[in-house]
Amino acid sequence: MEMEMEVGGEAGEEEEENTFSIRRTKSGSLKDTLLYPVKQSASAHALDKLVLDEGEGELPLLGDDIDAALRDIPRAAESPAKDAASQRHRSKLQLVACTGLECEVMDLRQGNIFLPPFAKTSVKFEWLEKPRNVLVVIKPGEQSTENALLDAALVLQQEGTTVFVEENVKEIMEQRFAASKAGAGSSSSPSPAAGPRAPGFDVTEFRVWVPGSVCIDFIVTLGGDGTVLWVSSLFPRGVPPVLSFAMGTIGFLTNFPFSQHQQCLKEVVRGNQFLSLRTRMRCKLYSYNRNKQRGTGHGKEHTEHDTTSGASNGLQHNTEELIGTYVVLNEISLNRSPSSNLVDIDLFCDGVPVTKVQADGVLVSTPTGSTAYSLAAGGSVVHPAVSAMLLTPICPHSLSFRPLLFPDAVTLQLQIPHLSRERGTCVVAFDGKHKFEMGPGDCVTIQMSPHPLPSVVHKTDTEDWFQSLKGGLHWNRPNEEMRKPSRSHSKSADKQVFKNPSSHL
């Protein structure tokens, strides 16, 4: 169902890519800086009046700046008064910064080229309307997360919201509720694990959520980082704010303990919370040979034969077609197939050949994925507010092949060479799922998605991130502190060593 939704939205993606907007900075008037005819709104006129008053002139130069300007600009004897006025400021200059979706015109009032800070480390959201629909995503099959679902649903119901769950989750909860009723009828003391713990919430009140059916206002996850990755795959385009409770193992993306779920849920319903806008990548997989059956995941498989009129002579018409579009939060990985040979992968950046990768594989990660597979492969740790793509080789043949950071506006392309035969296959995976075998000529293009995953943070983006590094990775902790045992376990550990000697002694 997920793949059908993505393929069905290709028209929307093409329309989104073809739209080209123009925005401006706060450095000048929109009327003076636009290079293209764009209809102005009332808010744009109001902002122009706030930023630049019509009666405001150029700021005068002071002291040494005037002397330097007089030395650099030659004097003209024809109009001394006009030259004296022109020497007080530089010639007008504007910058036009364009990406694939928009063009920003920057009017430089003093002629000084500036670079505004693009990374947003402090982002808050405020509800203009009260949230109505909440999606709760859990890892089914675990008693702790199922009990937490009932507790969270009770709080959300008291706040006046409708709780949605996935279809398989509702089936599991209804089966559990039916088993608890049957156990209560046959035994006076049923097992505590048999049924719901929240007496005020009825599992039949859960609403089933189908992708694209109901607009969700915000999402609650109960699990680990894998649950957050699953939420990212459910929303390939715009993602509502995500509140993640730590009920997994490490938990780089889960910032809240479930012991504080009542307070956290009520605060999110009220709004005014900090967000971490975690960038995602949009990947498109292209197949060069349609005859070869592809796919071991949920993607659409193509097994049709496209031959020319000379098919009887053994001639084949190979075309390049789109297999699928995937949005990833962590990384896209190209690994060698079960063969022990290295893989050859051609790397292009905006159509320009960069290098040939000879390694066990290559990773292209987001800043969020820099602490996952990329970190194990020797990649750098990147702050989530940095909008960039990290390329990390996996066991490269050349020791000088180090990780690279690419800006968010470029398009990367990884392609298996057409003439590659012995090393011509590898397996591509998107966030560890949707695995496909790539052959000669197949390629994947990678762009930064305009739709990030907005994750609710506990304090600020930076504080939560460093806390996860220190708590999950023990980042830069002294060896003495890590080796120092606690007092409560030191004596019991010594006794355990003497009681259980090594078996090979």
C-alpha positions in Angstrom: 0.0 0.0 0.0 2.9 2.3 0.8 4.5 1.9 -2.6 1.2 2.4 -4.4 0.8 5.7 -2.5 4.2 6.9 -3.5 3.8 5.9 -7.2 0.3 7.5 -7.2 1.8 10.7 -5.9 4.3 11.0 -8.8 2.1 13.6 -10.5 2.2 15.7 -7.3 5.9 15.4 -7.0 6.4 16.5 -10.7 4.1 19.5 -10.1 6.1 20.3 -6.9 9.4 20.2 -8.8 8.1 22.3 -11.7 6.9 25.1 -9.4 9.5 27.8 -9.1 9.0 30.5 -6.5 10.9 33.7 -5.7 11.4 35.1 -2.2 13.5 37.9 -0.9 15.5 38.8 2.1 14.8 41.7 4.5 17.6 43.8 3.0 15.6 45.9 0.5 12.3 46.6 -1.1 10.5 43.9 -2.9 9.7 46.3 -5.7 13.3 47.2 -6.3 14.8 43.7 -6.1 12.5 41.4 -8.0 13.8 40.3 -11.4 10.6 38.5 -12.4 7.0 39.7 -12.4 5.4 38.4 -9.2 2.1 39.6 -7.7 2.6 41.3 -4.4 0.5 40.5 -1.4 -0.7 42.9 1.4 1.8 41.3 3.8 4.7 42.0 1.4 3.7 45.6 1.1 3.5 45.9 4.9 6.9 44.2 5.3 8.5 46.5 2.8 7.2 49.5 4.8 8.7 48.0 8.0 12.0 47.1 6.6 12.7 50.1 4.4 11.1 53.5 4.8 10.7 55.4 1.5 12.3 58.5 2.9 15.3 56.7 4.2 18.5 57.4 2.3 21.8 55.6 2.1 23.8 55.5 5.3 26.8 57.9 5.1 30.3 56.7 5.2 32.5 57.8 8.1 36.0 59.0 8.5 38.6 56.7 6.9 35.9 55.1 4.7 35.4 58.4 2.8 39.2 58.8 2.4 39.5 55.3 1.1 36.6 55.8 -1.3 38.2 59.0 -2.6 41.5 57.3 -3.3 39.9 54.3 -5.1 37.5 56.2 -7.3 39.1 58.6 -9.9 37.6 62.1 -10.1 35.9 63.5 -13.1 36.3 67.2 -13.9 33.0 67.5 -15.7 30.6 67.3 -12.8 32.4 67.5 -9.4 29.2 67.8 -7.4 27.8 64.6 -8.9 31.1 62.7 -8.4 31.3 63.8 -4.8 27.9 62.3 -4.2 28.7 59.1 -6.0 31.9 58.6 -4.1 30.0 58.2 -0.9 28.5 54.8 -1.7 29.2 51.8 -3.9 27.4 50.9 -7.1 24.2 49.0 -6.5 24.6 45.3 -6.4 22.2 42.3 -5.9 22.7 38.6 -5.5 20.4 36.0 -7.0 20.7 32.6 -5.2 18.8 29.8 -6.9 18.1 26.3 -6.0 15.9 23.7 -7.7 12.7 25.1 -6.3 13.1 28.8 -5.6 15.2 31.8 -6.3 16.1 34.3 -3.6 17.0 37.9 -4.6 19.2 39.7 -2.0 19.5 43.4 -2.4 22.8 44.7 -1.0 22.2 48.2 0.3 25.8 49.0 1.0 27.3 46.8 -1.6 28.5 44.4 1.1 27.9 40.7 0.3 26.4 38.9 3.2 25.3 35.4 3.9 22.3 35.0 6.2 22.2 32.0 8.6 20.2 29.3 6.9 20.3 26.7 9.7 17.5 27.0 12.2 18.5 25.7 15.6 15.5 27.2 17.5 12.1 26.6 16.0 8.8 26.7 17.9 5.3 25.9 16.8 2.1 27.4 18.0 -1.4 26.0 17.3 -3.7 28.5 15.5 -6.5 26.0 16.0 -6.9 23.3 18.6 -5.5 19.9 17.4 -8.2 17.4 16.8 -6.7 14.2 15.4 -3.7 12.4 16.9 -1.9 9.3 15.5 -0.3 7.0 18.0 2.3 4.7 16.5 3.7 1.8 18.5 5.8 -1.3 18.0 3.1 -4.0 18.2 3.6 -7.2 20.0 5.3 -5.8 23.1 3.3 -5.6 26.4 5.0 -2.4 27.5 4.2 -0.4 24.4 0.6 -1.7 24.3 0.1 -0.7 28.0 1.6 2.7 27.2 -0.7 3.1 24.3 -3.7 2.8 26.5 -2.3 5.3 29.1 -1.5 7.8 26.4 -4.9 7.4 24.6 -6.7 8.1 27.9 -4.8 11.4 28.4 -5.4 12.4 24.7 -9.1 11.6 25.0 -9.4 13.8 28.1 -7.8 16.6 26.1 -10.6 16.4 23.6 -8.7 14.7 20.7 -9.5 11.7 18.6 -6.9 8.9 18.8 -6.0 7.1 15.6 -3.9 3.9 15.3 -2.9 1.6 12.5 -5.2 -1.2 11.5 -3.0 -4.0 12.7 -2.6 -2.3 16.1 -6.3 -2.0 16.6 -6.8 -5.7 15.8 -4.2 -6.6 18.3 -5.7 -4.4 21.0 -9.2 -5.7 20.3 -8.0 -9.3 20.5 -6.3 -8.5 23.8 -9.4 -6.9 25.2 -11.5 -9.9 24.1 -9.0 -12.3 25.8 -9.2 -10.2 29.0 -13.0 -10.4 29.1 -12.9 -14.2 28.5 -10.3 -14.6 31.3 -12.4 -12.5 33.6 -15.4 -14.7 33.1 -13.6 -18.0 33.6 -11.3 -17.0 36.5 -11.7 -14.7 39.4 -8.0 -13.6 39.2 -6.9 -13.1 35.6 -3.3 -12.5 34.7 -2.2 -8.8 34.8 -0.8 -9.2 31.3 -4.1 -10.4 29.8 -5.9 -7.1 29.3 -5.8 -3.3 29.3 -4.7 -1.5 32.5 -6.6 1.7 31.8 -10.1 1.3 33.1 -11.3 4.6 31.7 -10.5 3.9 28.0 -12.2 1.5 25.7 -10.1 0.0 23.0 -13.1 0.0 20.7 -12.9 3.8 20.6 -9.6 3.6 18.6 -10.1 5.0 15.1 -8.2 3.3 12.2 -5.9 5.5 10.2 -5.3 4.8 6.6 -2.6 6.9 4.8 -4.2 9.8 3.0 -7.7 9.3 4.6 -7.6 11.7 7.6 -5.4 14.8 8.2 -3.3 14.2 11.3 -2.4 17.1 13.5 0.5 15.5 15.4 2.0 12.1 16.0 3.0 10.2 19.2 5.5 7.3 18.9 6.0 4.7 21.6 9.1 2.8 20.9 12.6 3.4 19.7 14.3 5.0 16.7 12.9 2.3 14.4 9.4 3.5 15.3 10.3 7.1 14.2 11.8 5.7 11.0 8.5 3.9 10.3 6.6 7.2 10.9 8.8 8.9 8.3 8.0 6.2 5.7 4.2 6.7 6.4 4.5 10.4 5.4 6.6 10.8 2.2 5.7 14.5 2.0 4.5 16.7 4.8 5.0 15.3 8.3 3.0 16.6 11.3 5.0 17.3 14.6 6.2 14.1 16.2 6.4 13.5 19.9 8.6 10.5 20.6 8.7 8.6 23.9 11.8 6.5 24.7 10.8 2.9 25.0 13.6 1.3 22.9 17.3 0.8 23.3 19.6 3.8 22.6 17.0 6.4 21.5 18.8 9.1 19.5 15.4 10.3 18.2 13.3 9.7 21.4 13.8 12.5 23.9 11.0 12.0 26.4 10.7 9.4 29.1 7.2 7.8 29.3 7.1 8.5 33.0 6.3 12.1 32.1 3.8 11.3 29.4 0.8 13.2 31.0 2.7 16.5 31.2 4.3 16.1 27.8 1.1 15.3 26.0 -0.8 18.2 27.6 2.0 20.6 26.7 2.0 19.5 23.0 -1.8 19.9 22.8 -1.3 23.5 24.1 1.5 24.1 21.7 4.5 26.5 22.0 7.1 23.7 21.9 10.5 23.6 20.4 11.0 21.5 17.2 14.0 19.9 15.6 13.6 20.0 11.8 15.3 16.8 10.7 16.1 16.9 7.0 15.2 13.9 4.8 16.4 12.8 1.4 14.3 11.9 -1.7 15.7 9.1 -3.7 14.7 7.8 -7.1 15.8 4.4 -8.3 16.1 3.9 -12.1 16.5 0.5 -13.8 18.4 0.3 -17.1 17.4 -3.3 -18.1 13.7 -4.0 -17.8 14.2 -7.8 -18.5 15.9 -8.3 -15.1 13.4 -8.9 -12.3 14.2 -6.6 -9.4 13.1 -6.2 -5.9 12.9 -8.0 -2.6 10.9 -5.3 -0.7 7.6 -3.7 -1.1 8.5 -1.8 -4.2 6.9 -2.4 -7.5 8.6 -5.0 -9.6 9.0 -4.7 -13.3 9.3 -8.0 -15.3 8.0 -6.9 -18.7 10.1 -7.4 -21.8 10.7 -4.4 -24.0 12.3 -5.6 -27.2 12.7 -4.1 -30.6 11.3 -5.4 -33.9 14.4 -7.6 -34.2 13.6 -9.6 -31.1 13.7 -12.8 -33.1 17.3 -12.1 -33.9 18.1 -11.7 -30.2 18.2 -7.9 -30.2 17.0 -6.1 -27.1 15.9 -2.6 -26.5 17.2 -1.4 -23.1 15.5 1.6 -21.6 15.8 3.4 -18.3 12.7 3.5 -16.2 11.7 4.7 -12.7 11.4 1.8 -10.3 10.2 3.9 -7.3 10.7 7.1 -5.2 11.6 6.7 -1.5 12.0 9.3 1.3 14.7 8.3 3.8 15.5 9.8 7.2 18.7 8.0 8.0 20.6 6.9 4.9 20.6 5.1 1.5 23.1 2.3 1.3 24.7 0.6 -1.6 26.4 -2.6 -0.5 28.1 -5.5 -2.4 26.0 -8.5 -3.1 26.7 -11.8 -1.4 29.8 -12.0 -3.6 33.1 -11.1 -1.9 34.2 -8.8 -4.7 34.4 -5.0 -4.4 31.7 -2.9 -6.1 32.4 -0.2 -8.7 30.1 2.8 -8.4 30.3 6.0 -10.4 29.6 9.1 -8.3 28.2 12.3 -10.0 27.4 15.6 -8.4 25.0 17.8 -10.4 25.9 15.8 -13.5 29.6 16.3 -13.0 31.7 13.1 -12.6 33.3 13.1 -9.1 35.0 9.8 -8.6 34.7 6.0 -9.0 33.9 4.3 -5.7 35.8 1.0 -5.2 34.7 -0.4 -1.9 32.4 -2.8 -0.1 29.7 -0.1 -0.6 28.9 3.6 0.0 26.4 5.4 2.2 24.7 8.8 1.7 23.3 9.9 5.0 21.4 12.8 6.5 22.7 14.5 9.6 20.2 12.4 11.5 21.7 9.3 10.0 25.2 10.4 10.8 25.0 8.6 14.2 23.7 5.4 12.6 25.3 3.2 9.9 27.5 6.1 8.8 29.1 6.4 12.2 29.9 2.7 12.3 31.6 3.1 8.8 33.8 5.9 10.0 31.7 8.9 9.1 31.5 12.2 10.9 28.9 13.2 13.4 26.8 16.1 12.1 24.5 18.3 14.0 20.8 17.8 12.9 20.4 21.5 12.1 23.0 21.3 9.3 21.3 20.9 6.0 23.8 18.6 4.2 24.3 15.2 2.8 27.1 13.0 4.1 28.8 10.5 1.8 30.7 7.7 3.6 32.6 4.9 1.9 32.3 1.4 3.4 35.8 -0.2 3.6 37.2 1.6 0.6 40.0 0.2 -1.5 41.9 3.5 -1.2 42.8 4.6 2.3 42.7 8.3 1.1 38.9 8.0 0.4 37.5 10.0 3.3 33.9 11.0 4.0 32.5 14.1 2.2 29.9 16.6 3.1 27.7 17.9 0.2 25.4 21.0 0.3 21.7 20.5 0.4 21.1 22.0 -3.0 23.0 19.5 -5.1 21.8 16.3 -6.8 23.9 13.2 -6.2 23.8 10.2 -8.6 25.2 6.8 -7.9 25.4 4.5 -10.9 26.7 1.0 -11.7 29.0 1.3 -14.8 27.5 -0.1 -18.0 30.6 -2.1 -18.7 30.9 -3.5 -15.2 30.5 -7.3 -15.4 32.5 -9.0 -12.6 31.6 -6.3 -10.1 28.4 -5.3 -11.7 25.8 -6.0 -8.9 25.1 -4.5 -5.6 22.1 -4.2 -3.2 20.5 -0.8 -2.5 18.4 -0.2 0.6 16.5 2.8 1.8 16.6 3.2 5.6 17.3 -0.5 5.7 14.2 -1.4 3.8 13.0 -1.8 0.2 16.1 -3.7 -0.9 16.8 -4.0 -4.7 19.6 -5.6 -6.6 21.2 -3.1 -9.0 22.9 -4.2 -12.2 25.0 -2.5 -14.9 23.5 0.8 -15.9 21.1 1.1 -12.9 21.4 4.3 -10.9 19.8 6.2 -8.0 19.5 9.9 -7.7 19.5 11.6 -4.3 18.2 15.1 -3.5 17.3 16.8 -0.2 13.6 16.6 0.4 11.8 19.9 1.1 9.7 18.1 3.8 11.6 17.5 7.0 10.5 15.5 10.0 9.6 17.9 12.8 10.5 16.3 16.0 9.4 17.8 19.4 12.5 18.3 21.6 12.6 18.4 25.3 14.7 21.6 25.8 16.4 22.8 22.6 17.7 21.1 19.5 21.3 21.4 20.6 20.8 20.5 24.2 18.9 17.3 23.3 21.4 16.3 20.7 24.4 16.6 22.9 22.5 14.8 25.7 21.8 11.9 23.3 25.5 11.8 22.3 26.7 11.6 25.8 24.0 9.2 27.0 23.8 6.9 24.0 27.4 7.0 22.7 29.2 8.0 25.9 30.8 10.7 23.6 34.1 12.0 25.0 33.7 10.5 28.4 37.0 9.9 30.2 38.1 6.2 30.3 38.4 6.4 34.1 34.8 7.4 34.4 33.6 4.6 32.2 35.7 2.0 33.9 34.8 3.1 37.4 32.2 0.7 38.8 29.4 1.9 41.1 29.7 1.2 44.8 26.5 -0.9 44.9 27.7 -3.4 42.4 31.4 -3.5 43.1 31.2 -6.1 45.9 28.7 -8.3 44.1 30.8 -8.2 41.0 33.9 -9.3 42.9 31.9 -12.2 44.4 30.6 -13.2 41.0 34.1 -13.4 39.6 35.3 -15.8 42.3 32.1 -17.9 42.1 32.2 -18.3 38.3 35.8 -18.8 37.2 36.6 -19.1 33.5 35.7 -22.4 32.0 39.0 -22.8 30.2 41.2 -22.5 33.3 
